[in-house]
Amino acid sequence: MLSKEDGKLLIKVARKAIKTYLEKGRIIDPPKIPSHLKEKMGVFVTLNKNGDLRGCIGFPEPIKPLIEGVIEAAVASATSDPRFPPVTVEELEKIQIEVSVLTKPELIKVEDPREYPKRIKVGVDGLIIEKGPYKGLLLPQVAVEWGFDEEEFLCNTCLKAGLPPDCWYDQDTKVYKFQAQIFQEKN
C-alpha cells in the first residue's frame, strides 16, 4: 500500500515527464526516490481535461519498476493514445493527471461463466478480458464513473477488447481481476 506522499510524488513525476517530453522531446531519467517505488508494479496514467478523458495508457502487468512505468505511461498517454491527438504544451496546464497503481492481475476461476458477476466487486476490481489475440482492460474507477453493474462491467470490458459484449460467457474467454490504488492530481 502506497502513501498519499508516494501518490503525490508519482503525479509530480508524471507531469514533469509529460512537460519535458512535449518541450524538449526527451524522456526524463527517474528521480531519486524511495526504494519501494522501484518495485515492479502495473500502472496506468490517465489524463482528464474538463472532466473528459484525454488519454490513458499503462502496463497491466508488473513488468517494470513503478517509477519507470509512470514515466513511460505518462508520456504515452499524452502523445500515443490512438483515440486522441497528442497533447500540446499549451493544453497541459488544463489537464488533470491520475496515476493508478495496480495489483497483479488474478485469473478468476469459475465452473460456469455465469458465476463471474458474483466474483467481481464494482468499485474495487478492475477487469481484463482475454480471448485469443484479443485483450481489453478497464480500470476499477470506470465501472463507478459509468454506473455499471457487474454484468455491464464484464460486457464493456469485452467491447474494449474488440469482442462481442457477451464473450465472457464463452468457456475459452479468460477473465482477470485486479485492484488499483488511485492517486488524483488536485485542481
C-alpha positions as CSV (number, residue, x, y, z in Angstrom):
1,M,0.0,0.0,0.0
2,L,1.5,3.3,-1.1
3,S,1.1,6.5,1.0
4,K,-0.5,9.8,-0.1
5,E,3.0,11.2,-0.3
6,D,4.0,8.4,-2.7
7,G,1.0,9.3,-4.8
8,K,1.9,13.0,-4.9
9,L,5.4,12.1,-5.9
10,L,4.2,9.8,-8.7
11,I,1.9,12.5,-10.1
12,K,4.6,15.1,-9.9
13,V,7.0,12.8,-11.9
14,A,4.2,12.1,-14.4
15,R,3.6,15.8,-15.0
16,K,7.4,16.5,-15.3
17,A,7.8,13.6,-17.7
18,I,5.0,14.9,-20.0
19,K,6.2,18.5,-19.8
20,T,9.8,17.6,-20.6
21,Y,8.8,15.4,-23.5
22,L,6.5,18.0,-25.0
23,E,9.0,20.8,-24.6
24,K,12.3,19.0,-25.3
25,G,11.4,15.7,-27.0
26,R,13.2,13.6,-24.4
27,I,12.3,11.1,-21.7
28,I,13.4,12.1,-18.2
29,D,15.6,10.0,-16.0
30,P,13.9,8.5,-12.9
31,P,14.5,10.8,-9.9
32,K,15.9,9.8,-6.6
33,I,13.0,8.1,-4.9
34,P,12.3,5.6,-2.0
35,S,13.2,2.1,-3.0
36,H,9.6,0.8,-2.8
37,L,8.7,2.9,-5.8
38,K,11.3,1.0,-7.8
39,E,9.5,-2.3,-7.3
40,K,7.8,-3.8,-10.4
41,M,4.1,-2.9,-10.4
42,G,1.4,-2.4,-13.0
43,V,0.5,1.2,-13.6
44,F,-1.8,3.4,-15.7
45,V,-1.6,7.1,-16.2
46,T,-4.9,8.8,-17.1
47,L,-5.2,12.3,-18.4
48,N,-8.5,14.3,-18.0
49,K,-9.4,17.7,-19.4
50,N,-12.5,19.5,-18.1
51,G,-13.7,16.1,-16.7
52,D,-13.3,14.3,-20.0
53,L,-10.8,11.6,-20.8
54,R,-7.8,12.9,-22.8
55,G,-5.5,9.9,-22.7
56,C,-4.9,6.7,-20.8
57,I,-2.1,4.2,-21.3
58,G,-0.3,1.9,-18.9
59,F,1.1,-1.5,-18.1
60,P,-1.3,-4.0,-16.6
61,E,1.4,-6.5,-15.5
62,P,4.2,-5.7,-13.1
63,I,6.9,-5.8,-15.9
64,K,8.9,-2.7,-14.9
65,P,9.8,-0.6,-11.9
66,L,6.9,1.5,-10.9
67,I,8.7,4.9,-11.4
68,E,9.8,3.9,-14.9
69,G,6.3,2.7,-15.7
70,V,4.8,6.0,-14.6
71,I,7.3,8.0,-16.8
72,E,6.6,5.9,-19.9
73,A,2.8,5.7,-19.4
74,A,2.6,9.4,-18.8
75,V,4.4,10.3,-22.0
76,A,2.5,7.7,-23.9
77,S,-0.9,8.9,-22.5
78,A,-0.1,12.4,-23.7
79,T,1.4,11.5,-27.1
80,S,0.4,8.0,-28.2
81,D,-3.2,7.2,-27.2
82,P,-4.7,6.4,-30.6
83,R,-8.1,7.8,-29.5
84,F,-6.8,11.3,-29.2
85,P,-4.4,13.8,-30.9
86,P,-1.2,14.4,-28.9
87,V,-1.5,16.8,-26.0
88,T,0.0,20.3,-26.7
89,V,2.3,22.2,-24.3
90,E,-0.4,24.9,-24.0
91,E,-3.0,22.4,-23.1
92,L,-1.0,20.7,-20.4
93,E,-1.9,23.2,-17.7
94,K,-5.6,22.3,-18.2
95,I,-5.0,18.6,-17.8
96,Q,-5.5,16.7,-14.5
97,I,-3.3,13.6,-14.1
98,E,-4.4,10.4,-12.4
99,V,-2.0,7.6,-11.6
100,S,-3.4,4.1,-10.9
101,V,-1.0,1.6,-9.3
102,L,-2.3,-2.0,-10.0
103,T,-2.1,-5.2,-8.1
104,K,-1.0,-8.3,-10.1
105,P,-4.0,-9.5,-12.3
106,E,-5.5,-12.7,-10.9
107,L,-7.4,-15.2,-13.1
108,I,-11.0,-15.6,-11.9
109,K,-11.6,-19.4,-11.9
110,V,-15.2,-20.5,-12.3
111,E,-17.0,-23.7,-13.3
112,D,-19.7,-21.7,-15.1
113,P,-19.2,-18.3,-16.7
114,R,-22.5,-17.1,-15.1
115,E,-20.6,-17.1,-11.8
116,Y,-18.3,-14.2,-13.0
117,P,-20.6,-11.3,-11.8
118,K,-20.6,-12.8,-8.2
119,R,-16.8,-12.8,-8.2
120,I,-16.4,-9.1,-9.1
121,K,-16.8,-6.1,-6.8
122,V,-17.7,-2.9,-8.7
123,G,-15.6,0.0,-7.4
124,V,-12.9,-2.4,-6.1
125,D,-11.9,-4.6,-9.0
126,G,-10.7,-3.7,-12.5
127,L,-11.1,-6.3,-15.2
128,I,-9.1,-7.8,-18.1
129,I,-10.8,-9.9,-20.7
130,E,-8.7,-12.1,-22.9
131,K,-9.8,-14.4,-25.8
132,G,-7.3,-15.5,-28.4
133,P,-5.3,-12.5,-29.5
134,Y,-7.8,-10.0,-28.1
135,K,-7.4,-8.4,-24.8
136,G,-9.1,-5.5,-23.1
137,L,-8.8,-3.7,-19.7
138,L,-11.0,-1.4,-17.7
139,L,-9.7,0.2,-14.5
140,P,-11.9,-0.1,-11.3
141,Q,-13.0,3.6,-11.5
142,V,-14.5,3.1,-15.0
143,A,-17.4,1.0,-13.6
144,V,-18.2,3.6,-11.0
145,E,-17.9,6.6,-13.4
146,W,-20.3,4.9,-15.8
147,G,-22.6,3.4,-13.2
148,F,-22.0,-0.2,-14.5
149,D,-23.2,-3.2,-12.5
150,E,-21.1,-6.4,-12.7
151,E,-22.6,-7.7,-15.9
152,E,-22.3,-4.3,-17.7
153,F,-18.7,-4.1,-16.5
154,L,-17.9,-7.5,-18.0
155,C,-19.7,-6.6,-21.3
156,N,-17.9,-3.3,-21.6
157,T,-14.5,-4.9,-20.9
158,C,-15.3,-7.4,-23.8
159,L,-16.1,-4.4,-26.0
160,K,-12.9,-2.7,-25.0
161,A,-11.1,-5.9,-26.2
162,G,-12.8,-5.7,-29.6
163,L,-15.0,-8.7,-28.8
164,P,-18.8,-9.1,-28.7
165,P,-20.2,-7.9,-25.3
166,D,-21.3,-11.4,-24.3
167,C,-17.9,-13.1,-25.0
168,W,-17.4,-13.5,-21.2
169,Y,-19.9,-16.4,-21.4
170,D,-17.5,-18.4,-23.7
171,Q,-15.5,-21.1,-22.0
172,D,-12.3,-20.1,-23.8
173,T,-12.5,-16.4,-22.6
174,K,-10.3,-15.6,-19.6
175,V,-11.4,-13.0,-17.1
176,Y,-8.9,-11.5,-14.7
177,K,-9.4,-9.0,-11.9
178,F,-7.0,-6.6,-10.1
179,Q,-7.3,-3.7,-7.7
180,A,-5.8,-0.3,-8.1
181,Q,-4.7,2.4,-5.7
182,I,-5.7,5.7,-7.4
183,F,-4.0,9.0,-7.0
184,Q,-5.6,12.1,-8.5
185,E,-4.0,15.4,-9.0
186,K,-5.8,18.2,-7.2
187,N,-7.0,21.1,-9.3
